[in-house]
């Protein structure tokens, strides 16, 4: 019997896949059901053998036997925002490495839409990663009772969280402006229900007070380029010589509109954003910003979720990721 005939005669079972890959049946099973417990090389060898033999794991049977569906939901406020796109891309790549499907839902910054999406997703997935959730505390705690939940950029003591810690970046930003001679700052707020916005406001207020700087807190704006355009008039009217905005999109919109109004950046007003999206390097002048590692947050959030699914987390983990100020051309002397 030729090799081709022998392979054709083999039944495409898990045992056949294990034999082809040179592993035990239990190891072959783990490659499909619990890939995180194996080395990537072993998983790849088993998957390659399955592909060669035409073996298809019975996901429906596995779901009935284990209660696992093989998928995680990723819920973000606005996938069009480059910082969330970076987060999603990294999270999906991490899920794929562990043979875990990552489903995406976009809430369009709406708490009501987020609520409805989560209700629909809970029965369909093994767990939900909520990035910058707008739900209230009681809803999040209730949700955790019904499924596994990992929060990103939202801190609830009893829930696993991955936080981008802007404390270092905000301190550096305020100290940078102070060193340049600025004594009157403004902060353009983001979404009023955003935990990240409240943290940024708290930290800017703290450090401005510590350095004796006046701070104008401007009204919340949509965390978009258009939101920055809308904020420009208030920035100019408040008399601040420097402004920190909720994110880079707001900073870029404000810079464009200030320039259109005849205000020079940084000659008349210095501008600092948050996120360090690629477009921040392409503006004229390039935008000084606080670099936020959202791609790393995407990977870590899936790792934390996989730990929960594997029963490896005794206590709800809290992971903090550091930030750093990146000085570019949009800030200068007062």
C-alpha positions as CSV (number, residue, x, y, z in Angstrom):
1,X,0.0,0.0,0.0
2,X,1.4,3.4,-1.0
3,X,1.7,6.2,1.5
4,X,-1.2,8.0,-0.2
5,X,-3.4,4.9,-0.1
6,X,-2.4,4.3,3.6
7,X,-3.4,7.9,4.5
8,X,-6.7,7.5,2.6
9,X,-7.4,4.3,4.5
10,X,-6.9,6.0,7.8
11,X,-10.1,7.2,9.5
12,X,-9.9,11.0,10.1
13,X,-10.3,10.6,13.9
14,X,-8.5,12.3,16.8
15,X,-6.5,9.2,17.2
16,X,-5.3,9.4,13.6
17,X,-4.3,13.0,14.1
18,X,-2.4,12.1,17.3
19,X,-0.5,9.4,15.5
20,X,0.3,11.6,12.5
21,X,1.6,14.4,14.8
22,X,3.5,12.0,17.1
23,X,1.7,12.9,20.2
24,X,-0.8,11.2,22.6
25,X,-4.5,11.4,22.0
26,X,-4.9,13.6,25.1
27,X,-2.3,16.0,23.8
28,X,-4.1,16.2,20.5
29,X,-7.4,16.9,22.3
30,X,-5.8,19.7,24.3
31,X,-4.5,21.3,21.1
32,X,-8.1,21.9,20.1
33,X,-9.8,22.4,23.5
34,X,-7.1,23.9,25.7
35,X,-4.2,25.1,23.4
36,X,-2.9,27.5,26.1
37,X,-1.7,24.4,28.1
38,X,0.6,23.3,25.2
39,X,3.6,24.9,23.5
40,X,2.8,26.8,20.2
41,X,5.0,24.3,18.3
42,X,3.0,21.3,19.6
43,X,-0.3,23.0,18.7
44,X,0.9,23.9,15.2
45,X,2.0,20.3,14.7
46,X,-1.3,18.9,15.7
47,X,-3.3,21.4,13.6
48,X,-1.1,20.7,10.6
49,X,-1.7,16.9,11.0
50,X,-5.5,17.5,11.3
51,X,-5.4,19.6,8.1
52,X,-3.5,17.0,6.2
53,X,-5.9,14.2,7.3
54,X,-9.0,16.3,6.8
55,X,-10.0,16.1,10.5
56,X,-12.6,18.5,11.7
57,X,-13.0,18.8,15.5
58,X,-16.7,18.5,16.6
59,X,-17.2,21.9,18.2
60,X,-20.8,21.3,18.9
61,X,-20.1,18.1,20.8
62,X,-17.2,19.8,22.6
63,X,-19.5,22.7,23.7
64,X,-22.1,20.2,25.0
65,X,-19.4,18.2,26.9
66,X,-17.4,21.1,28.3
67,X,-19.9,24.1,28.3
68,X,-17.3,26.0,26.3
69,X,-18.2,27.7,23.0
70,X,-14.6,28.5,21.8
71,X,-15.2,32.2,21.4
72,X,-14.7,35.5,23.3
73,X,-16.6,38.8,22.7
74,X,-14.6,42.0,22.5
75,X,-16.8,45.1,23.0
76,X,-15.3,48.6,22.2
77,X,-16.8,52.1,22.1
78,X,-15.7,53.0,18.5
79,X,-13.8,50.7,16.2
80,X,-13.2,53.7,13.9
81,X,-11.0,55.3,16.5
82,X,-7.4,54.2,15.7
83,X,-6.6,53.5,19.3
84,X,-9.4,50.9,19.6
85,X,-8.5,49.5,16.2
86,X,-5.0,48.8,17.5
87,X,-6.5,47.2,20.6
88,X,-8.8,45.0,18.5
89,X,-6.1,43.9,16.1
90,X,-3.8,42.8,18.9
91,X,-6.6,41.0,20.9
92,X,-7.7,39.1,17.8
93,X,-4.1,38.0,17.1
94,X,-3.6,36.8,20.7
95,X,-6.9,34.9,20.5
96,X,-5.9,33.3,17.2
97,X,-2.6,32.1,18.7
98,X,-4.6,30.1,21.2
99,X,-7.2,29.0,18.7
100,X,-9.8,31.2,20.3
101,X,-12.3,33.1,18.1
102,X,-12.6,36.7,19.1
103,X,-15.9,38.4,18.1
104,X,-16.1,42.2,17.8
105,X,-19.0,44.5,18.8
106,X,-18.9,48.3,18.5
107,X,-21.2,50.3,20.8
108,X,-20.8,53.7,19.1
109,X,-20.2,55.3,22.5
110,X,-23.8,54.4,23.5
111,X,-24.4,52.8,27.0
112,X,-27.8,51.6,25.8
113,X,-26.4,49.9,22.7
114,X,-23.6,48.4,24.8
115,X,-26.2,47.0,27.2
116,X,-28.2,45.4,24.4
117,X,-25.2,43.9,22.7
118,X,-23.9,42.4,25.9
119,X,-27.3,40.8,26.6
120,X,-27.2,39.1,23.2
121,X,-23.5,38.1,23.4
122,X,-23.6,36.4,26.9
123,X,-25.3,33.2,25.7
124,X,-23.0,32.9,22.7
125,X,-19.5,33.2,24.1
126,X,-17.3,32.0,26.9
127,X,-16.5,35.5,28.2
128,X,-16.6,39.2,27.3
129,X,-13.8,41.7,27.3
130,X,-15.3,45.2,27.8
131,X,-13.0,48.0,26.7
132,X,-13.8,51.5,28.2
133,X,-17.3,50.3,29.2
134,X,-20.0,52.9,29.7
135,X,-22.1,50.6,31.9
136,X,-22.6,51.5,35.5
137,X,-21.1,49.6,38.4
138,X,-24.2,47.6,39.3
139,X,-24.6,46.4,35.7
140,X,-20.9,45.3,35.5
141,X,-21.1,43.4,38.8
142,X,-24.4,41.7,37.7
143,X,-22.9,40.8,34.3
144,X,-19.9,39.1,36.0
145,X,-22.3,36.9,37.8
146,X,-23.6,35.5,34.5
147,X,-20.3,35.1,32.5
148,X,-16.6,35.7,32.7
149,X,-15.7,39.4,32.3
150,X,-12.4,41.3,31.8
151,X,-12.5,45.1,31.9
152,X,-10.1,47.3,30.0
153,X,-9.7,50.9,31.2
154,X,-12.3,50.5,33.8
155,X,-11.5,49.6,37.4
156,X,-14.0,47.7,39.5
157,X,-12.4,46.1,42.6
158,X,-14.1,42.7,42.3
159,X,-13.6,42.3,38.5
160,X,-10.4,41.4,36.5
161,X,-9.1,44.7,34.9
162,X,-6.4,45.8,32.5
163,X,-5.7,49.5,33.0
164,X,-3.6,51.8,30.9
165,X,-2.1,53.9,33.8
166,X,-1.9,57.4,32.6
167,X,-0.6,58.8,35.9
168,X,3.0,58.9,34.7
169,X,2.1,60.4,31.3
170,X,-0.2,63.1,32.8
171,X,2.4,64.1,35.3
172,X,5.1,64.4,32.6
173,X,2.7,66.4,30.4
174,X,1.8,68.9,33.1
175,X,5.5,69.2,34.3
176,X,6.5,69.7,30.6
177,X,4.1,72.6,30.2
178,X,5.1,74.1,33.5
179,X,8.8,74.0,32.5
180,X,7.9,75.8,29.2
181,X,6.5,78.7,31.2
182,X,2.8,77.9,30.9
183,X,0.7,79.0,33.9
184,X,-2.8,78.7,32.6
185,X,-3.9,75.3,31.3
186,X,-7.1,73.9,29.8
187,X,-8.4,70.3,29.7
188,X,-10.9,69.2,27.0
189,X,-13.0,66.4,28.4
190,X,-14.2,63.3,26.6
191,X,-17.3,61.3,27.1
192,X,-18.9,62.1,30.5
193,X,-19.4,58.4,31.3
194,X,-15.8,57.5,30.5
195,X,-13.8,56.2,33.4
196,X,-10.6,57.2,31.5
197,X,-11.9,60.8,31.2
198,X,-12.5,61.0,34.9
199,X,-9.0,59.7,35.7
200,X,-7.4,62.1,33.3
201,X,-9.3,65.0,34.8
202,X,-8.4,63.9,38.3
203,X,-4.7,63.7,37.5
204,X,-4.5,66.9,35.6
205,X,-6.2,68.7,38.4
206,X,-3.9,67.2,41.0
207,X,-0.7,68.1,39.2
208,X,-1.8,71.5,38.1
209,X,-2.6,72.3,41.7
210,X,0.7,70.9,42.9
211,X,2.6,73.2,40.5
212,X,0.4,76.2,41.2
213,X,-1.1,76.3,37.7
214,X,-4.6,77.6,36.9
215,X,-6.8,75.0,35.2
216,X,-9.8,75.5,33.0
217,X,-11.9,72.4,32.6
218,X,-13.9,72.7,29.4
219,X,-17.1,71.0,28.5
220,X,-17.2,67.3,27.3
221,X,-16.8,66.8,23.6
222,X,-17.2,63.8,21.3
223,X,-13.9,62.0,21.4
224,X,-13.4,62.5,17.7
225,X,-11.8,64.9,15.3
226,X,-15.0,66.9,15.0
227,X,-15.1,67.1,18.8
228,X,-11.7,68.8,18.6
229,X,-13.0,71.3,16.1
230,X,-16.0,72.1,18.3
231,X,-13.6,72.6,21.3
232,X,-11.3,75.1,19.6
233,X,-13.4,78.2,20.3
234,X,-13.6,77.4,24.0
235,X,-9.9,76.8,24.1
236,X,-9.2,80.2,22.6
237,X,-11.9,82.0,24.7
238,X,-10.7,80.6,28.1
239,X,-7.3,82.3,27.8
240,X,-5.2,79.2,28.4
241,X,-1.8,79.1,26.8
242,X,-1.7,75.3,26.7
243,X,-4.4,72.6,26.5
244,X,-4.4,68.9,27.2
245,X,-7.2,67.0,25.3
246,X,-8.9,63.7,26.1
247,X,-7.3,62.0,23.1
248,X,-5.3,62.6,20.0
249,X,-8.3,62.9,17.7
250,X,-9.6,65.8,19.7
251,X,-6.1,67.3,19.8
252,X,-5.8,67.1,16.0
253,X,-9.2,68.6,15.4
254,X,-8.5,71.4,17.8
255,X,-5.2,72.1,16.2
256,X,-6.7,72.3,12.7
257,X,-9.5,74.6,13.8
258,X,-7.2,76.9,15.9
259,X,-5.0,77.3,12.9
260,X,-8.0,78.2,10.7
261,X,-8.9,80.8,13.4
262,X,-5.5,82.4,13.0
263,X,-4.1,80.9,16.3
264,X,-0.7,79.5,15.9
265,X,0.3,76.1,17.5
266,X,2.5,76.2,19.5
267,X,3.2,79.9,19.2
268,X,-0.1,81.0,20.8
269,X,-1.4,77.7,22.3
270,X,0.5,74.5,23.0
271,X,-1.5,71.2,22.5
272,X,-1.0,67.8,24.0
273,X,-3.1,64.7,23.1
274,X,-3.4,61.2,24.6
275,X,-3.0,57.9,22.8
276,X,-0.1,58.4,20.3
277,X,-2.0,57.2,17.2
278,X,-0.1,57.2,13.9
279,X,-1.8,60.4,12.7
280,X,-0.3,62.3,15.6
281,X,3.0,62.2,13.9
282,X,1.5,63.3,10.5
283,X,0.0,66.6,11.7
284,X,1.6,70.0,11.2
285,X,3.2,70.4,13.6
286,X,3.4,66.8,14.9
287,X,1.4,66.4,18.0
288,X,2.9,66.0,21.5
289,X,1.1,63.2,23.1
290,X,1.0,60.6,25.9
291,X,1.8,57.2,24.5
292,X,-0.8,54.6,25.5
293,X,0.0,50.9,24.8
294,X,-3.4,49.8,23.7
295,X,-2.0,47.1,21.5
296,X,-0.4,45.5,24.6
297,X,-3.7,46.0,26.5
298,X,-5.4,44.0,23.7
299,X,-3.0,41.1,24.1
300,X,-3.0,41.1,27.9
301,X,-6.8,41.3,28.1
302,X,-7.1,38.1,26.1
303,X,-4.4,36.4,28.2
304,X,-6.3,37.3,31.4
305,X,-9.5,36.0,29.9
306,X,-7.8,32.7,28.9
307,X,-6.5,32.4,32.4
308,X,-10.0,32.8,33.8
309,X,-11.4,30.2,31.3
310,X,-8.6,27.8,32.3
311,X,-9.3,28.2,36.0
312,X,-5.8,29.6,36.6
313,X,-6.8,32.9,38.3
314,X,-7.5,32.5,42.1
315,X,-8.1,36.3,42.5
316,X,-9.4,38.8,40.0
317,X,-6.1,40.2,38.5
318,X,-5.4,43.9,38.1
319,X,-2.8,44.7,35.4
320,X,-1.4,48.2,35.0
321,X,0.4,49.3,31.8
322,X,2.6,52.4,32.0
323,X,2.4,55.4,29.7
324,X,5.0,58.0,28.6
325,X,5.0,61.5,27.2
326,X,6.3,61.9,23.7
327,X,7.3,65.5,23.0
328,X,6.8,66.8,19.4
329,X,6.2,70.1,17.7
330,X,2.8,71.1,19.1
331,X,4.2,72.3,22.4
332,X,6.5,75.2,23.0
333,X,7.3,78.1,25.3
334,X,4.4,80.2,26.6
